[in-house]
Amino acid sequence: MIEHTLARHRLRVPALPATALFVCLAATPIRGQEERSVAPGQVVARVVSPTDTTQAYALYIPSNYVGTRSWPLLVIMDPEGQAVRALRPFQAEAERRGWIVISGYGTRANGLAGANVAAVNAMLSDASATFALDSRRIYLAGFSGTARIAWQFAAQLGDRVAGIYGAGAGGTALTRFTEPPPGVAFFGAAGSSDFNYDEMRGLEPWLEDHGVPHRLRFFKGGHEWPPAAVASEAVDWFELKAMQQGREPLREAFVDSLHQEDMIAADSLEAAGRPADALERYRQVLADYGPKAAEAQAAADRLATDPEVKKELERRRQEGYAFEDFMGRLNGWVAELAQSDVLPTPVAGIHILGLQTLEARASAPTVSPEEVASIQRRLSAAHLVLAFYQPRAFLKENQPAKALVVLDVAAVIRDDDPNAFVFRAEAEAALGDEGAALDALERAASLGAPVASFESDPYLQSLRGKGRFKSLVGGG
């Protein structure tokens, strides 16, 4: 892969605490930058940061870029550092609306906080030094854990952040501060079977109570970056909010066009037999266009009294309650296991969570697609806790037997997760059962786990001299 390097500028980046952002943004946009080794109008897969050579990112510059005007900047934080994959959905609309997009390789959802700080510092510093940025139109995009981090970064950056694009997560970071960042707009999105879907829906009352301009979009899918159509809608909506907040000159033709598109979308939902979704969309039109939205007001008033709409909205509320109840039982059982001096069997957890009942219900032919998606969200959330977060925690606490208990429960939900088998191998090795550990490692490898990582895994140290282990990693 060819690595590109931006023109080097003299920036002094001071040492900072791991949770602090140092933002090297000019008070006024820098003009007339001529030296760039990256070409506008195409995705540059890898740019090495001149201010921090440990950092790299993907970059997109609109084909009509010139240094004589200022440009919005979208900073993308993929939870696994998949920079190009995360950038692609935004590319077409960034070209159309004139946004610079930068996407880091160093961002992580489950890594050290300092990793994300370093990655974002490098992207902001380099972009500010190289391009003519609009210093009041920075947008932060995150998925899952990095969507939560975006709220913290926006609070640090203040008025310079105009919007947050939060995919697949929204709410838990809000407990870390009492007020949202002033002036920030939030576009949230989640898949219908995403285990954080209910979290995203539950975020809306908080957004409304705190006066945060927002739009939530739900798509058919799981825990993943939303499709390009949702990313494009987000960019257009952020353009609208920037005009309404005085960050961008008002373009009446653009606003009228967007208003018409939103009304067509709402009308189409109603025509397709989805009146509850149409009601949500009409209410979004009301929030976004105010006096222009008389037609949406009439439609929203009509649908709000429809008995079928009321029934569907109540069903959604009950789904949210069911998810909260399930997660409460899950967290309670895990907490009890963590504190117990007696090792329980996995059967207790399976029973408390009702896993077999849920799976049977999801397979029943008479169950609606909406209920199936609701069950899938609960099962996915449980699997994430039981096959990743909790076994990792138990291993760190030197409690490998408890790690095996939660992994056994997770296997009832899904028995093809390579990461779960790596954790199982680590736990078995810690307990001295080398045969079981190697069996689990071989299963993990067959499911796609990166065998190269086995060599450096400290939990697997006792296996390194074994013939099966050497054969597995290619050394035997």
N, C-alpha and C positions, 0 to 999 in steps of 0.2 A: 504494500500500500504506500503510495506517495504521501509524504508528510509536507504540508505547507507551513510556512512561517510568516506571521504578520511582520510588518516593518517594526523595528525595535525603537521604542521611545523611552526616555529616561523617566522612570517612575520610581518613587521611593515608597515602598509598602512597608509600614512599620510592623513589628511583631505585636500580635494581639491575642487575647484570650480565645480559646477554641470556639466560643459561641458568638463571637463578635464579627460583624462584617466591616471591613474597611472598603469604602466605596470611593474609588478614584474617578469621580465624575466632575467634569468641568462645570463651573457655574453657568457658563453659556456653552452651547454646542461648539465643538471644534470644527472648523471649516477647512475645506480645501486639502484634505489629506490625499496626497498623490501616490505615495509609495505603498502599494499593496501587491502581494504576490498571489492574491486570491481573486478569482474572476467573478463578477456579478452574474446573476442569472443561473447559477448552478450550485448544487450542494457540494461543498468542499468537505470531504469525509473526515479529514483530520488536520487540525491546526495545532501546532505546539505553542503554548503560551510563552511569549518572550519575557513576561514578568515573573513567571513561575514555571520553569521547564519541567516540573513534575506533573503539570496539568496539560490536558489537551481537550479539544472540543470540535464538534462539527459546526459548520457555519453556512448560512445562506444570506446572500446580499441581493436585493432586487435588481433586475437587469437595468432599470433606469436610475440606479443610484448615482447621485452627484453630491459633492460636498458643500453645495451652496444652499441646502435646505436641511432641516433637522428631521430625523427619522425615529419612529418608535422602535424599541428593542424588546424582543421576547427572549427571556432566559429560560431554558428548559432543563429540568432536573429529573432525569430518568432514574428510577430506584436501583437499577442495575448498571447504570452508566452506558446504556445502549443508545449512544448519542444520535446516530443516523436514523435508527428506527423511530425514535421519539420525535425527531424533527420532520420526517416525511409528511405526516398528516397536515402540517401547517404550511407546507411549501407553496402550494398553489395560491392560497389566499394571501400569504405574505407577499408574493409577487404582485398579486392584484391590488392589494391595499398599500404596498410600500412599507413593509416591516423588515427589519433585520432580525434574523433568528440565530441564536447561538445555543448549542446543546452540549452539555458537559459529559466527558467520559469518567470524571471522578466523583460524580454524585452517587449516593447510596441511601437506601431506605433503612437498612439495618446495620450500618457501619457507625464509626465514631462521628460525633457531631462535627468535629474539626474537619473531616473529609469534605463535607458539603460546604462549609465555610471557605475552605481553600479553593474548591472548584468554582464557587460563585464569585469569590473575590477576583480570581484570575479572569473569568469571563467579563465581569463588569469593568475591570481595569483596562483590559485589552481593547474591549469594544469602545470605551470612552476615549482612549488614546488614539484610536485608528479611524473612527467614523464620526460623522456629524450626527450626534444623538440628540433627541428631544429628552432632556434630563427630567422632565415631568411625565414621561410616558414610558416607563419601564413596566414590563409585564412579567410575572413569574408563573411558570407552568410546572406543576408537579403531579406525579401519579403515586397513589397509595401513600407510603410514608413521607415521600418528598412533597406531596400536596399539603401535609400538615406542617412540614418545615417551612413551606412558602409563607404561611401566616406569620411565623416568627421573623422571617427575613423581612417581610413587608413592614412589620412593626419597627424594625431597626432602620429601614430605609426611609420611612415616613412618606412625605408627600410626593416623592419621586416615583413611587409605585402607584400606577393607575389601576391595576387589576391583577387578580389572581385567577388562574385557570386550575381548578382542583379536580383531578380525575380519580375516581375510585377511593376517595376518602374526603372527609370534610371536618368532622366535629371535635375530635378529642383534643386537638391542640388548643382549642378555644378556652379550655380550662386554665391555660397557662397565662392568660392575661384577661383583664376585666373588660376592656374595651377593644373593639376592632381598630385596626389602623385607620386614621382619618382619611376619608375620600376614596378608599379602595373599593373597587367593584369586584364581585365574585361571580364567576361562571363555573358551576359545578356539573359534573357528569358522572354517571355510574351505569354499569350494565345491569340488566334485569335479574341476572343470577349472581351478581357480585355480592360477596359477603358483607361489603360496606354499603350496599344499596340502602338499607334501612337507616344507617347512620347519615347518609346524604339527605334522605327525606326528612329525618329528624332535625337537620340543621336549619331548615327554612324558618321555623319560628324564631330562632336566635337571630338570624339575619334580619328578619322583619322588625324584631324588638329593638335592634340596634341601628336601624335605618341604613343597612348596607344594601346598596343596589345589587340585585342578584338575578340570575337566571339559572335554573336547574334543568338539565336535560338527561333523560333516561333512554338508553338504547338497548337493543337486543344483543346480549353478550354477557361475558363474565367479568372477572377482575383483570382488566386490560385497559390500555390506552383507547379512548373512543375512536371511532372511524373518522376519516378526513372530513366528512360532512359536518360533524359536530365541531371539529376544530375550526372549520371555516365559519360556522355560525358564531362561534365564540369571538373570532377576530372582528367580524362585522359588528357584533354587539358591543365589544370594547370600543370600536370606533364611535358608535352612537353615544356611549357613556362619556367618552372624552369630549365630544362636542357639547353635550349637555352640562358638563362640569367646567367648560371653558378652557380645557386643555388643548383643544383643537378647534379651528374656525368652523362655525356651523355651515353645513352644506345641505340646504333644504331639499334638494333633489335626492340626495343620498338618503336622508331621513324618510322622505315620502316613499321611496322605493323599498326601503327596509320594512316600513310599516305595512306596505301592501303585501310583501312576501310573508310577513308574520300572520297577517289576516288570512291569506290563502292557506297557510299551513294549518291554522286553527279550524277554518272551514272544512278543510280536507279531513281532519281528524273526526269532526262531527259526522261528515258524510260517510266515513268508513265505519261508523258504528262505535266510536270511542268517545262518547260525550264527556266522560270525566276528564280524559286527557285534553279534550277541546276546551273544557272549562279552565283548566290550568293555563292553557296557552292564551285564551282570551284575557285572563287575569294578568298574564305577563305583558300583553299588549297594553293593558290599562296602566300598568306600572311604568312602562317604558315610554309611552307616547302621550299620556295625559289627555289634554283637550282634543287631540286628534282622534281619540279612540272611542267616540260615541257609539259606533257600531259594535265595537267589542263590549262596551258596557251593556248594551241591550242584550247581546248574546249571552254574556255571563250571568246577567240577572235571570234570564229565561232558564238556563241550564242549572243554576243553583237551586231551583225549586223542583227540578225533575226528580221523581222518586227513584228512578234507576241510577241517576248520578249520585244521589245521597247514599244509596245502597253500596255503590262501588267505593265511594270515599270512606264509608264506614268499614268496608272490607279491608281497605288499605291501612286504616288505623289499627284494626285488629291484627293485621300482619306485623305491624311494628311492635305491638304489645307482645305477640308470640315470640318475636325475635329477642326482645328484651328479656322475657321470661326464660327462654332457652339459654341465653348467654349468662343469665344469673345462675342457673343451675350448673352450667359448665364451670364458671368461675368458682362457685361454691365447692364443687367436688374437687377441683384442682387444689384449692386452698386447703381443704380437709386432708387431701393426700399429702401435701407438702408438710403439714404439721403433725401427721400421724407417725407414731412409733411402730405401728403394726402395718405391714405391707398388705394392702387389700388386693383382691383379684380384680382383673379388668371387668368382670361381670357386673360389679357394682356400678362402675361408670357407665357401662353400656345401658344398664337398666335406668339409672337416674336420668340420662339424657334421652332415653326412648329411641335410640338409634335404629333399632330394627323396625319399630313401629313407623318411624318416619320414612324409612326406605320402602317399606311395604306400601305406605300411603302414596308415595311419589310414583309408584309403579302401577297403581290402580287405574284402570281404563276410564273411570268416571271422573277422575280428578281434573280440575281445570288447569290450563297451562300456567295461570297466575299462581295457583297454589303450589304447583310443582316447582316453579321458580323460587317461591318463598321457602320451601323445604330445602332446595338446593343451596340457598344462601346460608341457612342454618348449618347444614352439613359441611359446607365449605369453610365456614368460620370455625367450626369445631375442629376440622382437620388441620387448619393452619395452627391453631393453638396446640393441639395434641401431637402433631407430627413435626413441628418446627420450634415454636417459641418455648414450650414447656420442657421437652427433652433437652434442649440446649441449656435451659436454666438448671435443670436437675444435674446435668453433667458438670456444669461449672460449680455446683454445690457438692460435688462428689457423692451424688446419690443415684448411681447408675441403675439400681433396681427399680426405682420410681420412674426413671426415664423409660424403662421397658414396659411398665404398666400403662403409661399414657400412649406409648407407641402401639401397644396391643389394642387399645380402644380405637386409636386412629385407623388401624388396619381394617376395622369393621366398615369404616366409611370408604376407604380407598386403599388398595393394597398394591399400587403401582407407582408409588412416589419414591424416586431414587434417593432424595434427601433423607426420607424416613429410614431407609435401609442403612444409610451411612451412620445416622444416629444410633441405630440398633447395633451396628458393628462396634461403634465406640463404646456403647454401654456393655455389650458382651465382653469386649476386651478388658474393660475396667473390672469386670467381675471374674476374669480369668478363664472364661469359656472361649478358647481360641477357635475351636471348630465352628461354633455358632457365629462368632465374629466374622470368620472368613466366609461362611455361607452367606451372611448378610451383605458382605462387601461384594461378593460375586453377583448377587442379585442386584445390588445397586449399580454395578458396572453394566449389567445386561439391560438396565433401564435407562442408561445414558449418563450416569454420574461420571464426572471427569476423574479418571483413574490417576492422572498426574498429581492430583491433590492429596492422594492417599499417603504418599511418601512423606509429606510435611505435616500430616495430621498428628498432633501430639498424643491424642487418645489411642492411636494405632501403633505406637512405638513398639509394643510387645510383639507385634506380628511381623515386623520387618525382616526378621531372619528366616521366616517360614517359607518353604518352597511354594506353597499355593499363593502366598502374598507376592513373592518375586515374579511368579508367572503372570499374576494379574496385572502388575504394573510394568511388565515387559522386561524384567531383569532376570528371568529364570528360564 
